[in-house]
Amino acid sequence: MSKPSTADRPQVDLTRRPSIEELRAVIHPEGMLQRRSAEHWAGRLYMRKISLRITRVLSTVTAITPNGLTYLMMFTGILAGAALVIPGLAGAVLGAVLIQVYLLLDCVDGEVARWRRQTSLTGVYLDRVGHYMSEAALLTGLGLRATDLFHRQGTASHWEWAFLGTLAALGAILIKSETDLVDVARARSGLTAVEDAAAVPRSAGVAKARKAAAFLKFHRLVGAVEASLLILAAGIADAVAGDLFFTRLAVVVLAAIAMLQTVLHLLSIVLSSRLR
């Protein structure tokens, strides 16, 4: 869900379903989909095209509020994590599908709010909380999946995998917190929200390292969409191999990336101009 829009336009007629062109002009303003810092690649690639049609249908359904859609998004994201506990390929497939629904709702709630002119600070806050909870639930669910709760790979559960999954979830939360707390610190100091240009580290060496990390994009793997696809790939590989090796490998990889990125992201913020 995007930040509230203040664009002036006539009062919305909620009894009339808008055309796709009318809707796109309001909910996808020029430049929005090109903002890589604010728009997920899956949104640009396909989900915004789908959400546009869903939002058009919901534009006149006043019983469904933007915040109601955000709550549904949160529930779907958490449910995706719970689905991973289902053993076998079915759990991985269901988790990946639910994350796609989560992403769709994440697009639709903000679009409905912008069209109806019902954007609010509460909506932005709930949206952020939903991202925290959903990513944490998914990574925790992955750890529980690797634990083998139903003893399909032996007679005992291996709780060390649940610990690593929880560690990955903690890292994902900390990374998001580090980003969001920049605006908190600036607001409490009487400063405006940070500009994208301020994210560039002041140190040339750190700036080069940041560019390399951005090019490799390994840090994105702890995001809900990317993690769900990795979990699905691991689930398919496990179905072929007949064990949990690839799921457990995914837990190790995601936990390592989350912990490493927690430190690197903190350093990139402190060494940039975002806190100046």
C-alpha positions in Angstrom: 0.0 0.0 0.0 1.4 3.4 -1.0 1.6 6.5 1.1 -1.5 8.7 1.1 -2.1 10.8 -2.0 -3.0 14.4 -1.8 -3.9 14.9 -5.5 -7.0 17.1 -6.1 -9.8 15.6 -8.1 -13.6 15.6 -8.2 -15.6 13.7 -5.6 -15.7 10.0 -6.4 -19.0 8.5 -7.5 -19.0 5.1 -5.7 -22.1 3.9 -7.5 -20.4 3.9 -10.9 -17.7 1.5 -11.8 -14.8 3.4 -13.5 -13.1 2.5 -16.7 -9.7 0.9 -16.6 -8.2 4.2 -18.0 -9.9 6.3 -15.3 -8.8 4.0 -12.6 -5.2 3.7 -13.8 -4.8 7.5 -13.9 -5.6 7.8 -10.2 -4.3 4.6 -8.6 -1.1 4.2 -10.8 0.0 7.9 -11.1 2.9 8.6 -13.5 6.2 7.4 -12.1 4.8 5.2 -9.4 5.6 1.9 -11.0 9.1 3.1 -11.8 10.0 3.8 -8.2 12.2 0.7 -7.5 12.5 1.7 -3.8 8.8 1.6 -3.4 7.4 -0.9 -5.9 8.2 -4.7 -5.8 9.5 -6.2 -9.0 6.5 -8.6 -9.1 4.1 -5.7 -8.9 5.7 -4.0 -11.9 6.0 -7.3 -13.8 2.5 -8.7 -13.4 0.6 -8.0 -10.1 -0.3 -4.4 -10.7 -2.0 -5.5 -14.0 -4.1 -8.0 -12.1 -4.8 -5.7 -9.1 -6.1 -3.0 -11.5 -8.9 -5.3 -12.5 -9.7 -6.4 -9.0 -9.7 -2.9 -7.7 -12.1 -1.9 -10.5 -14.6 -4.6 -9.3 -14.2 -3.5 -5.6 -14.4 0.2 -6.4 -18.2 0.2 -5.9 -18.3 -2.4 -3.1 -18.4 0.1 -0.2 -18.8 -2.7 2.4 -15.2 -3.6 1.8 -12.9 -1.0 3.2 -9.2 -0.4 2.4 -8.2 -1.2 6.0 -10.4 -4.3 5.8 -8.4 -5.5 2.8 -5.2 -4.8 4.7 -6.3 -7.0 7.6 -7.1 -9.7 5.0 -3.6 -9.2 3.6 -2.1 -9.7 7.1 -4.2 -12.9 7.7 -3.3 -14.3 4.3 0.5 -13.7 4.8 0.3 -15.4 8.3 -1.7 -18.3 6.8 1.1 -18.8 4.2 3.6 -19.4 7.0 1.2 -21.8 8.7 0.6 -23.7 5.4 4.3 -24.6 5.2 3.8 -26.9 8.2 1.8 -29.2 5.8 4.3 -31.9 4.8 5.2 -32.7 1.3 5.0 -30.6 -1.9 1.4 -29.5 -1.0 2.6 -27.2 1.8 5.2 -25.5 -0.3 2.7 -25.0 -3.2 0.0 -23.7 -0.9 2.4 -21.3 0.8 3.6 -19.9 -2.5 0.0 -19.4 -3.7 -1.0 -17.7 -0.5 1.9 -15.3 -0.8 0.8 -14.3 -4.3 -2.7 -13.6 -2.8 -1.0 -11.6 -0.1 0.9 -9.6 -2.7 -2.3 -9.0 -4.6 -4.1 -7.7 -1.5 -1.1 -5.6 -0.7 -1.6 -3.9 -4.1 -5.4 -3.7 -3.9 -5.8 -2.1 -0.5 -3.8 1.0 -1.4 -5.4 1.2 -4.8 -8.9 1.1 -3.4 -7.9 3.7 -0.8 -6.5 6.0 -3.5 -9.6 5.7 -5.7 -12.0 6.3 -2.9 -9.8 9.0 -1.3 -9.7 7.0 1.9 -6.0 6.9 2.5 -5.0 7.2 6.1 -2.1 7.0 8.5 -3.8 4.0 10.1 -3.8 2.3 6.7 -0.1 2.9 6.2 0.7 1.7 9.7 -1.3 -1.5 9.3 0.3 -2.1 5.9 3.8 -2.0 7.5 2.8 -4.2 10.4 1.3 -6.7 7.9 4.6 -6.9 6.1 6.5 -7.5 9.3 4.1 -10.2 10.5 3.8 -12.0 7.1 7.5 -12.3 6.4 8.2 -13.4 10.0 5.4 -16.0 9.8 6.7 -17.4 6.4 10.3 -17.8 7.6 9.2 -19.3 11.0 6.9 -21.6 9.1 9.9 -22.7 6.9 11.8 -23.5 10.0 9.0 -25.6 11.4 8.7 -27.4 8.0 12.3 -28.3 8.2 11.8 -29.6 11.7 9.7 -32.5 10.4 6.9 -32.1 12.9 5.0 -35.1 11.5 8.1 -37.4 11.6 8.1 -38.3 8.0 11.9 -38.5 7.9 12.4 -40.3 11.2 11.0 -40.7 14.7 12.1 -37.3 16.1 11.6 -33.7 15.3 14.8 -31.6 14.8 14.1 -28.3 16.6 17.5 -26.8 15.5 15.8 -26.0 12.2 12.9 -24.2 13.9 15.6 -22.1 15.7 17.2 -21.2 12.4 13.9 -20.3 10.8 13.1 -18.1 13.8 16.5 -16.5 13.5 15.8 -15.8 9.8 12.4 -14.3 10.8 14.1 -12.1 13.4 16.6 -10.9 10.8 13.8 -10.0 8.3 12.0 -8.0 11.0 15.2 -6.2 12.0 16.0 -5.2 8.4 12.6 -3.6 8.0 12.9 -2.0 11.4 16.2 -0.4 10.5 14.6 1.1 7.4 11.4 2.4 9.2 13.3 3.7 12.2 15.1 6.2 9.9 11.9 8.1 9.4 11.1 7.8 13.2 14.5 9.3 14.1 14.1 12.1 11.5 10.5 12.9 12.6 11.5 13.1 16.3 14.3 15.5 15.3 11.9 17.7 13.3 13.2 16.6 9.9 11.3 15.6 6.8 11.1 12.1 5.4 14.4 10.9 3.8 15.0 11.3 0.1 16.2 8.3 -2.0 19.5 10.1 -2.9 20.4 10.1 0.8 20.6 6.3 0.8 23.9 6.4 -1.0 26.8 5.9 1.6 29.2 8.8 2.1 32.1 6.4 1.9 33.2 5.5 -1.6 34.1 2.0 -0.5 30.9 1.3 1.2 29.0 2.8 -1.8 30.7 0.3 -4.1 29.9 -2.6 -1.8 26.3 -1.4 -1.7 26.1 -1.3 -5.5 27.5 -4.8 -5.7 24.9 -6.1 -3.2 22.2 -4.3 -5.1 23.4 -5.9 -8.3 23.4 -9.4 -6.8 20.1 -8.9 -5.0 20.8 -11.7 -2.6 19.2 -9.7 0.2 15.8 -9.9 -1.5 15.6 -13.6 -0.8 14.3 -12.9 2.8 11.3 -11.0 1.3 8.0 -12.9 1.3 7.7 -13.3 -2.5 11.3 -14.4 -3.1 11.4 -16.6 0.0 8.2 -18.4 -1.0 9.5 -19.1 -4.5 12.8 -20.5 -3.0 10.7 -22.6 -0.6 8.7 -23.9 -3.5 11.8 -24.8 -5.5 13.2 -26.6 -2.4 9.9 -28.4 -2.0 10.0 -29.6 -5.6 13.6 -30.8 -5.2 12.7 -32.6 -1.9 9.8 -34.3 -3.6 12.2 -35.7 -6.2 14.9 -36.6 -3.6 12.5 -38.0 -1.0 13.8 -36.1 2.0 14.1 -32.5 3.5 17.7 -31.7 2.4 16.8 -28.8 0.1 14.3 -27.3 2.5 16.9 -27.4 5.3 19.4 -25.9 2.9 17.0 -23.1 2.2 16.6 -22.5 6.0 20.4 -22.2 6.4 20.7 -19.9 3.3 17.9 -17.6 4.4 19.1 -17.4 8.1 22.6 -16.6 6.9 21.4 -13.9 4.5 19.0 -12.4 7.1 21.7 -12.1 9.8 24.3 -10.8 7.3 21.9 -8.3 5.8 20.9 -7.1 9.3 24.4 -5.9 9.9 25.2 -4.6 6.4 21.9 -2.7 6.2 22.5 -1.1 9.6 26.0 0.0 8.4 24.7 1.3 5.1 22.2 3.5 7.0 24.6 4.8 9.5 27.2 5.6 6.9 24.8 7.3 4.5 23.2 10.8 4.7 19.8 9.4 5.9 20.5 10.4 9.5 21.9 13.8 8.7 
